[in-house]
Amino acid sequence: MGRGVACLVLCTLATGLPGCGEAAADADFPTFLEAEAEVRSLQRAAPTLVGRARRFSPTAARDEIDEGPSAEVDENATITIPAGATWETVQRALHVSAGRRRAREDLEGTPPMLVDLPGVSGYVIVDGSPKHGATGLYLTLWSSGGLKAEAFGNAWIAHYGCEARTTWKALTLSRSTWREALARLAEVPAVGPVIRIRADASLQASKVVPFIAAATATGADVHVHTGYRRKFDDAVGESSSWLSAHQSPNGCWDESVAEGLCDGHRMRDVPISGDPEKIGNAGVTGLSLLAFLGAGYTNRGKHPFNRTVGRGLRHLKNLQRPNGAFTAREGWDEAVAHGFAALAMLEAYGMTGSPIFKGSAQRSLDALAPLWSASDNALATALFAAVLKSAEIINADAHRRGKPLPLEVNESLRERLVRYARRFDVGAAGDLEAGCWLLTRVFLDNDTPKEDDALAGAMALAKAVEKTGAQTDPAHLWVATVVCFQLGGKRWDRMKRVLEKHVIENQRMDGHACCQKGSWDPPATLSVPGDRVASTALSVMCLEFFYRYDKVFGSR
């Protein structure tokens, strides 16, 4: 398994769980012994991973829980689950042990943890990231007793269609239908099938382990999510999956083909109007890459989207002309398309420091002045300000580390943008154009955050997008988010409520990532081309502003 992979043994006391001497309370859940008996015949064929795992012997670790019985980790890395212990205590015990292993081994990041289930051949990966695009099943267990099994993966959906997930309905999943779902998984021709299981922390561990046991015995990789993430992070994760699924094979994102593709598979009964292998779109591709980069995803590292980001960045470089400008797709304002693409290239360079992106980043900076002189687009001005700000942050980081400044920035252009933006009233309108002028000042003029018209303008932006709600132009929403975040205070407090009410709650969570799950429906007014792809990328960029600059420039 490689460095950082640890093995834990998950066991139970003789009388610790229902099924170990007593019946389970809920008939829809198999008891532990029933699950064990049901999969016994499958165990002979299931691959045993014991030989591939390295065993560590961490020092004693106890999970300190104030109330109720708790799962515990002993000096032999054995997790003991007493009667009545919740799934949360199992999670916490796992994390305690992982933290100590990480500190002792000087590991970076969170090592995947392998949990050996009693009486079942194979391991379960806890908190691991399944291979993106793998076919499989997603099981959710709720504390109310509800269950939902959902098919996921490109091959599954391409094979059965977007409605395949409705085979297993919420609140009706039983032992037999779970076995049916597992059996149908084997019917789909795909590499690397996985089963993902997520359970409420408040559930008793005895109601989670049997489902893990039954899934593990099939021989598929089983990924157990230990708990729910915050609303904003969860929304970002779902949208990242949707954007990745709808990238063209050449690395491009384009609305003419996006919804008809899923990880390169043509979707059944969904027409496309372009060639996925030849299409080029700097604007939408730049937007989509910004959504990944803002979440901390680059072309490097072990995460589900490294290849997605890498393909997208290569596509952008291929669209850059010798003068540094990115080729705009028909229907795009050239300066706006360049702004999104250049910002993505600057952030990619800022996050990785890779010379692969340095030349492209510098050329994109060099192209700003001539493009701005030929444009009268307010959004382009705001984007150019963001590009210059990114270059400034990259240079400042190099200066702090005692290194030469890597980028040459046109200070004259900076001054021109500020002077031009100051010609416009930003205090009351709250519309997109006023927001663009204000964003330009916020990024490039240090005096702006202290000025009354800027503070009033930020509040006007928050009120304007709050009023239009779900029908807000995503570009308008993004500009308002940037401005309110930068100026803070009651403006940002109000904007956070807008994001939760009108962005998170309107994200599509039905169906599957191959269809619409994780995306945002485009509103009637969208100031940039790109339809669902642009709407989704801009929406998720708004949700990332809690941590965007820390993620982008603090992760090298």
C-alpha positions in Angstrom: 0.0 0.0 0.0 3.0 2.3 0.4 4.1 4.7 3.0 1.4 6.2 5.2 -1.0 3.3 5.0 -1.9 1.9 8.4 -3.9 -1.1 9.5 -6.3 -1.1 12.3 -8.3 -4.1 13.6 -12.0 -3.5 14.2 -13.3 -6.0 16.7 -16.2 -6.3 19.1 -16.6 -7.5 22.6 -18.5 -10.8 22.9 -21.6 -9.1 24.1 -20.9 -5.7 22.7 -23.1 -5.5 19.6 -26.6 -6.6 18.7 -26.1 -9.9 16.8 -23.4 -10.9 19.2 -25.9 -12.6 21.5 -29.0 -10.4 21.0 -31.2 -9.3 18.1 -30.9 -6.0 16.3 -33.7 -3.5 17.1 -34.4 -2.6 13.5 -35.4 -5.4 11.1 -34.2 -3.4 8.1 -30.6 -3.7 9.4 -29.0 -7.2 9.4 -27.5 -8.2 12.7 -23.8 -8.5 12.7 -24.0 -12.3 12.7 -26.6 -12.4 10.0 -24.4 -10.2 7.8 -21.4 -12.4 8.5 -23.4 -15.5 7.6 -24.8 -14.0 4.4 -21.3 -13.2 3.1 -19.6 -16.4 4.3 -19.8 -18.0 0.9 -18.4 -14.9 -0.8 -15.4 -14.8 1.5 -13.6 -17.5 -0.3 -13.5 -15.5 -3.5 -12.9 -12.1 -1.9 -9.3 -10.9 -2.2 -7.3 -10.8 1.0 -5.3 -7.6 1.4 -3.5 -8.5 4.6 -0.2 -9.1 2.9 -0.3 -5.7 1.2 -0.9 -3.7 4.3 1.9 -2.6 6.7 1.1 -2.9 10.4 2.2 -0.1 12.7 2.2 -0.4 16.5 1.2 3.1 17.7 1.4 4.1 21.3 -1.7 3.7 23.4 -4.4 6.0 22.2 -7.8 6.6 23.9 -10.6 8.6 22.6 -11.8 10.9 25.4 -15.6 11.1 25.2 -17.4 12.8 28.1 -20.7 10.9 27.9 -21.7 7.4 26.9 -19.7 4.3 25.9 -16.8 5.0 23.5 -14.8 3.1 21.0 -11.2 2.8 22.1 -7.9 2.2 20.5 -5.4 0.0 22.5 -1.6 -0.3 22.1 -2.1 -3.0 19.5 -4.1 -0.7 17.3 -7.3 -2.7 18.1 -10.5 -0.7 18.1 -13.0 -2.1 20.7 -16.6 -1.1 20.4 -18.6 -1.5 23.7 -22.4 -1.9 23.7 -24.2 1.3 22.8 -21.2 3.0 21.3 -22.0 5.4 18.4 -20.4 5.6 15.0 -19.0 8.9 16.0 -16.8 7.3 18.7 -15.5 4.9 16.1 -14.6 7.8 13.9 -12.9 9.7 16.6 -10.9 6.7 17.7 -9.7 6.2 14.1 -8.7 9.9 13.9 -6.8 9.7 17.2 -4.8 6.8 16.0 -4.2 8.4 12.6 -3.0 11.6 14.2 -0.4 9.8 16.3 0.8 7.7 13.4 1.1 10.8 11.3 3.1 12.6 14.0 5.4 9.6 14.6 6.0 8.9 10.9 6.2 12.5 9.9 3.6 12.0 7.2 2.1 14.8 5.1 -1.7 14.9 5.0 -4.0 12.3 6.3 -2.9 8.7 5.7 -5.6 6.4 4.5 -6.7 4.0 7.3 -7.5 0.4 6.6 -10.0 -1.3 8.9 -10.0 -5.0 9.2 -13.6 -6.3 9.7 -14.1 -9.3 12.0 -14.9 -12.5 10.1 -14.6 -10.8 6.7 -11.8 -11.2 4.2 -10.5 -7.8 3.1 -10.1 -4.3 4.3 -12.2 -1.1 4.3 -10.6 2.2 3.4 -11.6 4.9 5.8 -11.4 8.5 4.6 -9.8 7.4 1.4 -10.6 9.1 -1.9 -12.0 6.7 -4.4 -10.7 6.7 -7.9 -12.6 9.4 -9.7 -15.0 8.0 -12.3 -15.1 4.6 -10.8 -18.4 2.8 -11.0 -20.1 1.8 -7.8 -22.8 2.4 -5.2 -23.3 5.1 -2.6 -25.0 4.1 0.6 -26.2 6.7 3.1 -27.4 5.7 6.6 -29.4 8.2 8.7 -29.9 8.3 12.4 -33.7 8.4 11.8 -33.5 4.8 10.5 -33.6 5.9 6.8 -31.3 4.5 4.1 -30.6 5.4 0.6 -28.5 3.5 -2.0 -27.5 5.4 -5.1 -25.6 4.3 -8.2 -22.6 6.4 -9.2 -19.9 6.4 -11.7 -19.7 7.1 -15.4 -20.0 3.6 -16.7 -23.0 2.8 -14.5 -24.9 5.9 -15.7 -23.9 5.6 -19.3 -25.0 1.9 -19.1 -28.3 2.4 -17.4 -29.2 6.1 -18.0 -29.7 9.0 -15.7 -32.6 7.4 -13.9 -30.7 4.3 -12.8 -30.3 5.7 -9.3 -34.1 5.4 -8.7 -33.8 1.6 -8.4 -33.3 2.0 -4.7 -35.5 4.6 -3.0 -34.8 6.5 0.2 -36.3 4.8 3.3 -37.0 1.5 1.5 -33.6 -0.1 1.4 -33.5 -3.5 3.1 -31.0 -6.3 3.3 -32.4 -7.9 0.1 -32.3 -4.7 -1.9 -28.8 -3.9 -0.7 -27.7 -7.3 -1.9 -29.5 -6.7 -5.2 -27.6 -3.4 -5.5 -24.3 -5.1 -4.8 -25.1 -7.8 -7.4 -26.0 -5.3 -10.1 -22.7 -3.6 -9.5 -20.9 -6.6 -10.9 -23.0 -6.4 -14.1 -21.4 -3.1 -15.2 -18.2 -3.3 -17.2 -15.8 -0.9 -15.5 -12.4 -0.7 -13.9 -12.1 -0.2 -10.2 -15.7 -0.5 -8.9 -16.0 1.0 -5.4 -18.7 1.2 -2.7 -19.0 4.4 -0.7 -20.7 4.4 2.6 -21.6 7.4 4.7 -23.3 7.2 8.1 -24.7 9.7 10.6 -22.3 10.1 13.5 -25.1 9.5 16.0 -25.9 6.0 14.7 -24.9 3.1 16.8 -21.9 1.4 15.3 -23.8 -1.9 15.3 -26.1 -0.4 12.6 -23.2 0.6 10.3 -20.7 -2.3 10.6 -23.0 -5.0 9.0 -23.5 -3.0 5.8 -19.7 -2.4 5.6 -19.2 -6.2 6.1 -21.6 -7.2 3.4 -20.1 -4.7 0.9 -16.5 -5.7 1.7 -17.2 -9.3 1.1 -17.9 -8.6 -2.6 -14.2 -7.9 -3.1 -14.9 -4.3 -4.3 -13.0 -1.3 -2.7 -15.2 0.1 0.1 -14.8 3.7 1.1 -16.3 4.7 4.4 -16.9 8.5 4.9 -16.4 9.3 8.6 -19.0 12.0 9.1 -20.5 14.9 7.2 -18.7 18.0 6.1 -19.9 21.5 6.5 -22.5 22.8 4.1 -20.1 24.9 2.1 -17.4 22.3 1.8 -19.9 19.6 0.8 -21.3 21.9 -1.9 -17.8 22.5 -3.2 -17.1 18.8 -3.3 -20.3 17.9 -5.2 -19.7 20.7 -7.8 -16.0 19.5 -8.3 -17.3 16.0 -9.1 -19.8 17.5 -11.6 -17.3 19.7 -13.3 -14.7 16.9 -13.5 -17.3 14.5 -15.0 -18.2 16.9 -17.8 -14.7 17.9 -19.0 -14.0 17.0 -22.6 -11.2 14.5 -23.3 -8.9 17.2 -24.6 -9.1 19.1 -21.3 -11.7 21.7 -22.4 -15.0 22.7 -20.8 -17.6 23.9 -23.2 -21.3 24.1 -22.9 -22.0 22.6 -26.4 -20.7 19.2 -25.3 -20.5 19.2 -21.5 -23.9 17.8 -20.6 -23.6 15.1 -23.2 -20.4 13.7 -21.7 -19.4 12.0 -18.5 -15.7 11.3 -18.0 -15.4 10.9 -21.8 -18.4 8.6 -22.1 -21.2 9.8 -24.4 -24.4 10.0 -22.4 -27.4 8.1 -23.8 -30.1 10.3 -25.4 -28.2 13.6 -24.7 -27.2 15.3 -28.0 -24.0 17.4 -28.4 -23.3 20.1 -31.0 -19.5 20.1 -31.0 -16.5 17.7 -31.3 -15.3 16.9 -27.8 -11.8 16.1 -29.1 -11.3 19.4 -31.0 -13.3 22.0 -29.2 -11.5 24.9 -27.4 -12.9 27.4 -24.9 -10.5 29.5 -22.8 -13.2 31.3 -20.9 -15.2 28.4 -19.6 -12.1 26.3 -19.1 -10.5 29.1 -17.1 -13.6 29.4 -15.0 -13.8 25.7 -14.3 -10.1 25.5 -13.4 -10.6 28.4 -10.9 -13.3 26.3 -9.2 -10.8 23.5 -8.6 -7.8 25.7 -7.7 -9.9 27.6 -5.2 -10.6 24.3 -3.4 -6.9 23.6 -3.3 -6.8 21.1 -6.2 -3.9 21.4 -8.6 -2.4 19.0 -11.1 -0.2 17.6 -8.3 -1.0 15.5 -5.3 -3.1 12.5 -4.5 -6.7 13.7 -4.9 -9.5 12.7 -7.3 -9.0 15.7 -9.6 -5.3 15.9 -10.4 -5.7 14.6 -13.9 -8.7 16.8 -14.5 -6.8 19.9 -13.5 -3.7 18.9 -15.4 -5.7 18.3 -18.7 -7.4 21.7 -18.2 -4.2 23.6 -17.7 -2.6 21.9 -20.8 -5.7 22.9 -22.8 -5.3 26.5 -21.7 -1.6 26.6 -22.6 -2.5 25.3 -26.1 -5.0 28.1 -26.5 -2.5 30.8 -25.7 -1.2 32.8 -28.6 2.4 34.1 -29.0 1.3 37.5 -27.7 0.1 36.0 -24.5 -3.6 36.3 -25.1 -5.9 33.3 -24.9 -8.1 32.5 -27.9 -11.7 33.4 -27.1 -14.5 31.1 -28.2 -17.3 32.6 -30.4 -19.7 34.6 -28.3 -17.1 35.5 -25.7 -15.7 39.0 -25.1 -12.0 38.4 -25.7 -10.9 40.4 -22.7 -13.3 38.6 -20.3 -12.2 35.2 -21.6 -8.6 36.1 -21.2 -9.3 37.4 -17.7 -10.6 34.1 -16.5 -7.9 32.0 -18.3 -5.1 34.3 -17.1 -6.4 34.2 -13.5 -6.4 30.4 -13.6 -2.9 30.3 -15.0 -1.6 32.7 -12.3 -3.2 30.7 -9.5 -1.8 27.5 -10.9 1.6 29.0 -10.9 1.1 30.5 -7.5 0.1 27.2 -5.9 2.7 25.0 -7.5 5.7 27.3 -8.3 6.1 25.1 -11.4 8.2 26.5 -14.3 5.7 24.7 -16.5 3.2 27.5 -15.8 5.6 30.4 -15.2 6.1 31.3 -18.8 2.4 31.1 -19.6 1.5 33.2 -16.5 4.0 35.9 -17.5 2.8 36.1 -21.1 -0.8 36.4 -19.8 0.2 39.3 -17.7 2.0 40.9 -20.7 -1.2 40.7 -22.7 -3.3 42.6 -20.2 -2.5 46.2 -21.3 -3.3 45.9 -25.0 -6.4 43.8 -24.3 -7.7 46.3 -21.8 -7.1 49.3 -24.1 -9.3 47.6 -26.7 -12.1 46.7 -24.3 -14.9 48.6 -22.6 -16.1 45.7 -20.5 -16.5 46.3 -16.8 -16.1 42.6 -15.9 -12.9 42.4 -17.9 -11.5 45.3 -15.8 -12.4 43.6 -12.6 -10.8 40.3 -13.8 -7.7 42.1 -14.9 -7.5 43.6 -11.4 -7.8 40.1 -9.9 -5.0 38.9 -12.2 -2.7 41.8 -11.1 -3.6 41.1 -7.4 -2.7 37.4 -7.8 0.7 38.4 -9.4 1.3 40.8 -6.5 0.6 38.0 -3.9 2.9 35.6 -5.7 5.7 38.2 -5.8 5.1 39.1 -2.1 5.4 35.4 -1.2 8.7 35.2 -3.0 10.0 38.3 -1.3 9.2 37.0 2.1 11.2 33.9 1.4 14.2 35.9 0.2 13.8 34.9 -3.5 13.8 37.0 -6.6 10.4 38.3 -7.7 9.3 35.7 -10.3 6.8 37.9 -12.3 7.0 41.3 -14.0 3.9 43.4 -13.3 2.9 46.4 -15.3 2.5 49.0 -12.6 1.4 51.6 -15.1 -1.6 49.4 -16.0 -2.4 49.1 -12.3 -2.6 52.9 -11.9 -4.7 53.2 -15.1 -7.3 50.7 -13.9 -7.7 52.4 -10.5 -8.0 55.9 -12.1 -10.6 54.5 -14.5 -12.6 52.7 -11.9 -12.8 55.8 -9.7 -14.7 57.6 -12.4 -17.8 55.7 -11.6 -20.3 55.9 -8.7 -20.2 52.7 -6.7 -22.2 53.7 -3.6 -25.8 52.9 -4.3 -26.6 50.9 -7.5 -25.5 47.5 -6.5 -25.6 46.2 -10.1 -22.9 44.2 -11.8 -21.1 47.1 -13.4 -20.9 49.1 -10.2 -19.6 46.0 -8.5 -16.9 45.5 -11.1 -15.6 49.0 -10.6 -15.6 48.5 -6.8 -13.9 45.2 -7.1 -11.1 46.8 -9.2 -10.6 49.5 -6.5 -10.7 46.9 -3.6 -8.0 44.8 -5.2 -5.7 47.6 -6.4 -6.2 50.6 -4.3 -5.3 50.4 -0.6 -7.4 53.4 0.3 -10.7 51.9 -0.9 -11.5 49.7 2.2 -11.6 52.8 4.4 -13.9 54.9 2.1 -17.6 55.4 2.8 -18.7 54.9 -0.8 -17.0 51.6 -1.0 -18.6 50.3 2.2 -22.0 51.5 1.0 -21.4 50.0 -2.4 -20.6 46.6 -0.8 -23.8 46.6 1.2 -25.7 47.6 -1.9 -24.3 44.6 -3.8 -25.3 42.3 -1.0 -28.8 43.6 -0.9 -29.1 43.5 -4.7 -28.2 39.8 -5.0 -30.3 39.0 -2.0 -33.3 40.5 -3.7 -32.9 38.6 -7.0 -32.1 35.4 -5.2 -31.8 32.3 -7.2 -32.2 34.2 -10.5 -29.0 36.3 -9.8 -26.5 36.4 -12.6 -23.6 34.2 -11.2 -21.1 36.7 -12.3 -22.9 39.4 -10.3 -23.0 37.0 -7.4 -19.2 36.3 -7.6 -18.3 40.0 -7.8 -20.5 40.8 -4.8 -19.0 37.9 -2.9 -15.4 39.1 -3.6 -16.2 42.7 -2.6 -18.1 41.8 0.6 -15.5 39.3 1.7 -12.7 41.8 1.2 -14.4 44.6 3.1 -15.8 42.3 5.8 -18.0 43.3 8.7 -21.8 43.4 8.3 -21.5 43.3 4.5 -19.8 39.9 4.6 -22.2 38.7 7.3 -25.1 39.5 5.0 -23.4 38.0 2.0 -22.8 34.7 3.8 -26.5 34.4 4.5 -27.2 35.1 0.8 -24.7 32.3 -0.2 -26.3 29.8 2.2 -29.9 30.6 1.2 -29.6 31.3 -2.5 -26.6 29.3 -3.6 -26.2 26.2 -1.4 -30.0 25.6 -1.3 -30.3 25.9 -5.1 -27.5 23.4 -5.9 -28.9 20.4 -7.8 -28.6 17.4 -5.5 -30.9 15.1 -7.4 -29.7 12.4 -9.8 -26.0 11.9 -10.5 -22.9 13.9 -11.3 -23.2 12.5 -14.9 -26.5 14.4 -15.1 -27.1 17.5 -12.9 -26.1 16.5 -9.3 -23.6 19.1 -8.0 -24.4 21.7 -10.6 -26.4 24.9 -10.6 -29.2 25.6 -13.2 -28.3 28.7 -15.2 -30.5 31.7 -14.5 -32.4 33.6 -17.2 -29.6 36.2 -17.2 -26.0 35.0 -17.5 -23.5 37.7 -18.4 -20.9 35.3 -19.7 -21.4 32.4 -22.1 -21.2 28.9 -20.7 -24.7 27.9 -19.6 -24.6 25.3 -16.8 -20.8 25.0 -16.7 -20.3 28.7 -16.2 -23.1 28.9 -13.7 -21.7 26.1 -11.7 -18.1 27.3 -11.8 -19.0 30.8 -10.7 -21.3 29.6 -8.0 -18.7 27.3 -6.4 -16.1 30.1 -6.6 -18.4 32.1 -4.4 -18.4 29.3 -1.8 -14.7 29.1 -1.8 -14.0 32.7 -0.6 -13.9 31.5 3.0 -10.5 30.2 2.3 -9.6 30.9 -1.3 -6.4 32.9 -0.9 -5.2 30.6 1.9 -5.8 27.6 -0.3 -4.4 29.1 -3.5 -1.2 30.7 -2.1 -0.7 28.9 1.1 -0.5 25.3 -0.2 2.8 25.1 -2.0 
